[in-house]
Amino acid sequence: RFDREVDIGIPDAVGRLEILRIHTKNMKLGEDVDLVQIGNETHGYVGADLASLCSEAALQQIREKMDVIDLEEDTIDAEV
């Protein structure tokens, strides 16, 4: 536990892009996903916001593909 509070501020577009790259490094992204554009359009977002954005995007894709996902399998095929 820290006894002082340190304000590190809100990341700029480059910082947001790096955060997005970290949170999507193990995700198979569609060809239409432009992390640079997302980084530019998420002014005011902090790391937790960007992590949540990535998680929600992944969950949305799973919801859309539920009819082709085999729930008996331990993993989801990357092609789905």
Secondary structure in CASP SS format (residue, H / E / C, confidence):
PFRMAT SS
TARGET T0000
AUTHOR 0000-0000-0000
METHOD secondary structure of the structure
MODEL  1
R C 1.00
F C 1.00
D C 1.00
R C 1.00
E C 1.00
V C 1.00
D C 1.00
I C 1.00
G C 1.00
I C 1.00
P C 1.00
D C 1.00
A H 1.00
V H 1.00
G H 1.00
R H 1.00
L H 1.00
E H 1.00
I H 1.00
L H 1.00
R H 1.00
I H 1.00
H H 1.00
T H 1.00
K C 1.00
N C 1.00
M C 1.00
K C 1.00
L C 1.00
G C 1.00
E C 1.00
D C 1.00
V C 1.00
D C 1.00
L H 1.00
V H 1.00
Q H 1.00
I H 1.00
G H 1.00
N H 1.00
E H 1.00
T C 1.00
H C 1.00
G C 1.00
Y C 1.00
V C 1.00
G H 1.00
A H 1.00
D H 1.00
L H 1.00
A H 1.00
S H 1.00
L H 1.00
C H 1.00
S H 1.00
E H 1.00
A H 1.00
A H 1.00
L H 1.00
Q H 1.00
Q H 1.00
I H 1.00
R H 1.00
E H 1.00
K C 1.00
M H 1.00
D H 1.00
V H 1.00
I C 1.00
D C 1.00
L C 1.00
E C 1.00
E C 1.00
D C 1.00
T C 1.00
I C 1.00
D C 1.00
A C 1.00
E C 1.00
V C 1.00
END
